[in-house]
Amino acid sequence: MRVFRMRDCSTRLGIWAFMIFSQWKGSAGPCVWLFRMMLSCGDVYILILFLGEKITDDVLLRLTQRAQGNLQCLSLSGCSRITDDGVKCVLDNNPKLKKLSVAGCVRLSLDGIINNLKAFRSQGTPGIEHLKLGRLFSISGEQFGALKLLLGIDQHQQAQAQKPRFYHTSDSSLVCDDDCVIDVEMCPVCQKYKLVYDCPSEGCQEKGPKHCRACDFCIARCIQCGKCIKDCMYVETFCLEYLCSGCWKEALHENIEAMKRSEFALI
């Protein structure tokens, strides 16, 4: 397990963020090691857990208790063992929590998330203001309406221009550093609530901000640069993903250069 510790020096708030990976090879348990590390730090306001397969509900509660009720942002991206009950316990103990990311948490249910947000707000807290769901959940119109109400999204906020979202291998849902209220919206093509992506291609952008804007099911995109592949040459990878010709050539060139360097090192 690798842990990256980052301190926000600009605010002098002693904000610490932890990114936890599951590849642990130490003799001691990973969670015990992490507890000891957090005890040596200052106040924890931001906790980022990424692909934490060893993070259970009990472990998550113990980690978040280190914040002593001051936790403001929690990202659980890819934490496959976290359940709705675990999230409820965290919310009950962290009334200041404002940003929550649960992308890739396969044991969570959308109804459970909605019920937890309702209960959290009924405690007299301001409630969650920013929510990231990722691409796993199937969302109905009624559920999306309930989420908008819980997050305080009004018509004025909906009309405001959002930052473009581009399709990449690295999902931005693991961070809490933007002001997007909710990451899903209605796809203009299939009319379903999903992650909707913009196209970075200059040709598509010249046709207007809404041109070539859809979920990745409706418009296939390059896994590397995020542009649509409908009008360009592309290759399909072993993982059934797409690489545009430009990114494929660049990756091929980098691999050839790496092979040359390794051969030179063996001489």
C-alpha positions as CSV (number, residue, x, y, z in Angstrom):
1,M,0.0,0.0,0.0
2,R,1.3,3.4,-0.9
3,V,0.1,6.5,1.0
4,F,0.6,10.0,-0.3
5,R,0.3,12.8,2.2
6,M,-0.5,16.3,1.0
7,R,-0.7,19.4,3.1
8,D,-2.5,22.6,2.0
9,C,0.1,25.2,2.9
10,S,-1.8,28.1,1.5
11,T,-4.7,28.1,4.0
12,R,-2.7,27.2,7.2
13,L,-5.5,24.9,8.2
14,G,-3.4,21.8,8.5
15,I,-5.5,20.0,5.8
16,W,-4.2,16.5,5.2
17,A,-5.4,14.2,2.4
18,F,-4.5,10.5,2.1
19,M,-4.6,8.5,-1.0
20,I,-4.6,4.8,-0.1
21,F,-3.8,2.0,-2.6
22,S,-4.5,-1.6,-1.9
23,Q,-1.1,-3.1,-2.9
24,W,0.2,-3.5,0.6
25,K,3.3,-5.7,1.1
26,G,4.3,-4.7,4.7
27,S,4.4,-7.1,7.6
28,A,2.0,-5.1,9.7
29,G,-1.7,-4.7,8.7
30,P,-2.2,-1.8,6.3
31,C,-5.0,-0.2,8.4
32,V,-2.9,-0.4,11.6
33,W,0.0,1.3,9.8
34,L,-2.4,4.0,8.5
35,F,-3.9,4.6,11.9
36,R,-0.4,5.2,13.3
37,M,0.5,7.6,10.5
38,M,-2.7,9.6,11.0
39,L,-2.1,9.9,14.7
40,S,1.2,11.6,14.0
41,C,-0.5,14.2,11.7
42,G,-2.4,17.4,12.4
43,D,-6.2,17.8,12.0
44,V,-7.7,15.8,9.1
45,Y,-10.2,17.7,7.0
46,I,-9.9,15.8,3.7
47,L,-9.7,12.0,3.3
48,I,-9.2,10.4,-0.1
49,L,-9.3,6.6,-0.3
50,F,-8.6,5.2,-3.7
51,L,-9.2,1.5,-4.6
52,G,-9.2,0.7,-0.9
53,E,-10.2,-3.0,-1.1
54,K,-9.1,-3.5,2.5
55,I,-11.2,-0.5,3.7
56,T,-14.3,-1.9,5.5
57,D,-17.1,0.0,7.2
58,D,-15.4,-0.4,10.6
59,V,-12.0,0.8,9.2
60,L,-13.6,3.7,7.5
61,L,-15.3,4.8,10.7
62,R,-12.1,4.6,12.6
63,L,-10.2,6.6,10.0
64,T,-12.9,9.4,9.8
65,Q,-13.1,9.6,13.6
66,R,-9.5,10.9,13.4
67,A,-11.0,14.1,12.0
68,Q,-13.0,14.6,15.3
69,G,-16.1,15.7,13.5
70,N,-14.2,18.3,11.3
71,L,-14.1,16.2,8.1
72,Q,-15.3,18.3,5.1
73,C,-14.5,16.2,2.1
74,L,-14.5,12.4,1.7
75,S,-13.7,10.5,-1.4
76,L,-14.3,6.7,-1.4
77,S,-13.5,6.0,-5.1
78,G,-13.3,2.3,-5.7
79,C,-13.7,1.3,-2.1
80,S,-15.6,-1.9,-3.0
81,R,-16.3,-3.1,0.6
82,I,-18.1,0.1,1.9
83,T,-21.8,-0.3,2.4
84,D,-24.7,2.1,2.9
85,D,-24.5,1.4,6.7
86,G,-20.9,2.4,6.7
87,V,-21.6,5.7,4.9
88,K,-24.4,6.4,7.4
89,C,-22.1,6.0,10.4
90,V,-19.5,8.4,8.8
91,L,-22.2,11.0,8.2
92,D,-23.5,10.6,11.7
93,N,-20.1,11.4,13.1
94,N,-19.1,14.2,10.7
95,P,-21.7,17.0,10.7
96,K,-19.4,19.3,8.7
97,L,-19.0,17.0,5.7
98,K,-19.8,18.9,2.5
99,K,-18.3,16.9,-0.4
100,L,-18.7,13.2,-0.9
101,S,-17.5,11.0,-3.7
102,V,-18.7,7.3,-3.9
103,A,-17.7,6.5,-7.5
104,G,-16.9,2.8,-7.9
105,C,-18.4,1.8,-4.5
106,V,-20.1,-1.3,-5.8
107,R,-21.9,-2.2,-2.6
108,L,-23.7,1.1,-2.3
109,S,-27.2,1.5,-3.6
110,L,-28.7,4.8,-4.9
111,D,-31.7,4.5,-2.6
112,G,-29.4,4.0,0.3
113,I,-27.4,7.1,-0.7
114,I,-30.6,9.2,-0.9
115,N,-31.9,7.9,2.4
116,N,-28.5,8.7,4.1
117,L,-28.5,12.2,2.6
118,K,-32.0,12.8,3.9
119,A,-31.1,11.5,7.4
120,F,-28.0,13.6,7.4
121,R,-29.9,16.8,6.5
122,S,-32.6,16.0,9.1
123,Q,-30.0,16.3,11.8
124,G,-29.8,20.0,11.3
125,T,-26.6,20.0,9.3
126,P,-26.2,22.0,6.1
127,G,-26.1,18.7,4.3
128,I,-23.9,17.4,1.5
129,E,-23.4,20.1,-1.1
130,H,-21.3,18.3,-3.7
131,L,-21.8,14.6,-4.7
132,K,-20.0,12.4,-7.2
133,L,-21.6,9.2,-8.2
134,G,-19.5,8.0,-11.1
135,R,-20.8,5.6,-13.7
136,L,-22.1,2.6,-11.8
137,F,-25.6,3.7,-10.8
138,S,-28.7,3.5,-12.9
139,I,-30.6,6.7,-12.0
140,S,-34.3,7.3,-12.6
141,G,-35.8,10.7,-13.1
142,E,-37.5,10.5,-9.7
143,Q,-34.2,9.6,-8.0
144,F,-32.4,12.4,-9.8
145,G,-35.0,14.9,-8.7
146,A,-34.6,13.7,-5.1
147,L,-30.8,14.2,-5.3
148,K,-31.3,17.7,-6.7
149,L,-33.5,18.6,-3.9
150,L,-31.1,17.2,-1.3
151,L,-28.2,19.0,-2.8
152,G,-30.0,22.3,-3.1
153,I,-29.8,22.5,-6.9
154,D,-32.3,25.2,-8.2
155,Q,-33.1,26.3,-11.7
156,H,-30.6,29.2,-11.4
157,Q,-27.7,26.8,-10.6
158,Q,-28.7,24.5,-13.5
159,A,-28.6,27.4,-15.9
160,Q,-25.0,28.3,-15.0
161,A,-22.3,27.2,-17.3
162,Q,-20.4,24.1,-16.2
163,K,-16.8,23.4,-16.8
164,P,-16.2,21.0,-19.7
165,R,-15.7,17.3,-18.7
166,F,-13.4,15.3,-20.9
167,Y,-13.2,11.5,-21.0
168,H,-10.0,10.1,-19.7
169,T,-8.7,6.9,-18.2
170,S,-8.1,8.7,-14.9
171,D,-11.5,9.5,-13.5
172,S,-11.8,12.9,-11.8
173,S,-14.4,11.6,-9.4
174,L,-11.7,10.6,-6.9
175,V,-11.0,14.2,-6.0
176,C,-13.0,16.8,-4.1
177,D,-11.3,19.9,-5.6
178,D,-14.0,21.2,-7.9
179,D,-17.4,23.0,-7.3
180,C,-19.5,20.7,-9.5
181,V,-22.7,20.0,-7.4
182,I,-23.3,16.6,-9.0
183,D,-21.3,14.8,-11.7
184,V,-24.2,13.1,-13.5
185,E,-26.8,14.8,-15.8
186,M,-29.2,13.9,-18.5
187,C,-27.4,12.7,-21.7
188,P,-28.7,14.8,-24.6
189,V,-28.7,11.7,-26.9
190,C,-30.1,8.8,-24.8
191,Q,-31.9,11.0,-22.2
192,K,-30.5,8.9,-19.4
193,Y,-28.8,10.3,-16.3
194,K,-25.1,9.5,-16.7
195,L,-21.6,11.1,-16.9
196,V,-21.8,13.4,-19.9
197,Y,-18.5,14.3,-21.7
198,D,-17.5,17.2,-23.9
199,C,-15.2,16.7,-26.9
200,P,-11.7,18.4,-26.9
201,S,-11.5,18.2,-30.7
202,E,-11.2,21.6,-32.2
203,G,-13.4,20.6,-35.1
204,C,-16.3,19.7,-32.7
205,Q,-15.7,22.7,-30.5
206,E,-16.1,25.0,-33.5
207,K,-19.6,23.6,-34.1
208,G,-20.7,24.8,-30.6
209,P,-20.4,23.8,-27.0
210,K,-23.2,21.3,-27.1
211,H,-22.1,19.5,-30.3
212,C,-20.7,16.0,-29.7
213,R,-21.7,16.1,-26.1
214,A,-23.0,12.8,-24.7
215,C,-22.3,9.9,-22.4
216,D,-19.5,7.5,-23.5
217,F,-22.2,4.9,-24.5
218,C,-23.7,7.2,-27.1
219,I,-20.4,8.6,-28.4
220,A,-17.3,6.5,-28.4
221,R,-14.2,8.4,-27.3
222,C,-10.4,7.9,-27.2
223,I,-9.4,6.6,-23.8
224,Q,-6.3,8.8,-23.8
225,C,-7.3,12.3,-25.1
226,G,-11.1,12.0,-24.8
227,K,-12.0,13.1,-28.3
228,C,-14.7,11.4,-30.3
229,I,-13.5,8.8,-32.9
230,K,-16.4,9.0,-35.3
231,D,-14.5,10.9,-37.9
232,C,-10.9,9.6,-37.4
233,M,-8.8,6.5,-37.6
234,Y,-8.7,4.5,-34.3
235,V,-7.6,1.2,-32.9
236,E,-9.4,-1.0,-30.3
237,T,-7.4,-2.1,-27.4
238,F,-7.4,-5.5,-25.7
239,C,-9.7,-4.1,-23.0
240,L,-12.2,-3.1,-25.7
241,E,-11.3,0.6,-25.4
242,Y,-10.5,3.0,-28.2
243,L,-7.3,4.9,-29.1
244,C,-7.4,7.5,-31.8
245,S,-4.6,7.3,-34.4
246,G,-2.7,10.2,-32.9
247,C,-2.6,8.7,-29.4
248,W,-1.9,5.2,-30.7
249,K,1.1,6.5,-32.7
250,E,2.4,8.4,-29.7
251,A,2.0,5.4,-27.4
252,L,3.8,3.2,-30.0
253,H,6.6,5.7,-30.3
254,E,7.1,5.8,-26.5
255,N,7.1,2.0,-26.4
256,I,9.8,1.8,-29.1
257,E,11.9,4.4,-27.4
258,A,11.6,2.5,-24.1
259,M,12.7,-0.8,-25.8
260,K,15.7,1.0,-27.3
261,R,16.7,2.3,-23.9
262,S,16.4,-1.1,-22.3
263,E,18.4,-2.7,-25.0
264,F,21.1,0.0,-24.7
265,A,21.3,-0.6,-20.9
266,L,21.9,-4.3,-21.5
267,I,24.9,-3.7,-23.7
